Amino acid sequence: MKSKNKFQANEKVILKATGETLTINKFSYVPNMKRYSYTCLEHPSTFFFEEEMRHSKS
């Protein structure tokens, strides 16, 4: 079954607020918010939602 999340583990993404490039570490679905959250290798104690990131051009 295919996941409905936008980003996969080890994928490079860009944080929209800062332009910083991040590497997705893991993701999980948050049922009560009905969306995915992601942790990144660069900021392991912080999580981000899909709308805060975009795909990297590389």
N, C-alpha and C positions, 0 to 999 in steps of 0.2 A: 504494500500500500504506500502510495506516495505522500510525503509530508506536505503540509500547506504552508510551511514557513518559507520566508524569502531567502534566508542565508543558511549555509551549512558550516559545520566545524572546519577549521583551518582556512576558511575563506577570508580574503582581505576585503574590508569595507572602509568607508569613510564616514566619520562622525560629522553630521551636518552642522552642528553648532560650532565646531572648532576647525574642521577640515583635516583633523588628525586621522591617519590611517591606523586601523585596528585589525587584529586577527581574531576571528571568532573562536572561542575555546569550546563552549557548549551552549545549548539552547534548551528551553523548556516551555511548555504551554502553561499559561496561567488561566485556568478555567473561569474564575469569577470575573476576569477582565476580558476574556475571550480573545487573547492575543499572545504572541510569543515574546519571551524575554531572552536576552543573550548576555553571556559574560565573555570578556575578552582577555587575551593573554596579557595585554599591557596594563589593564586595570581589573585585576581578578576579584576585588571586593565590591565592584560596581556592576550593576546590570543596566542594560539598555533595551528599549523596545524598537521594533522594526522601523517605525516612523522617524526615529532619531538617526537612522543610518541610511546610506545609499551604497550601491555597488561601486567597487573600485573600477577604474577604467583599465587597469592592467590585467 
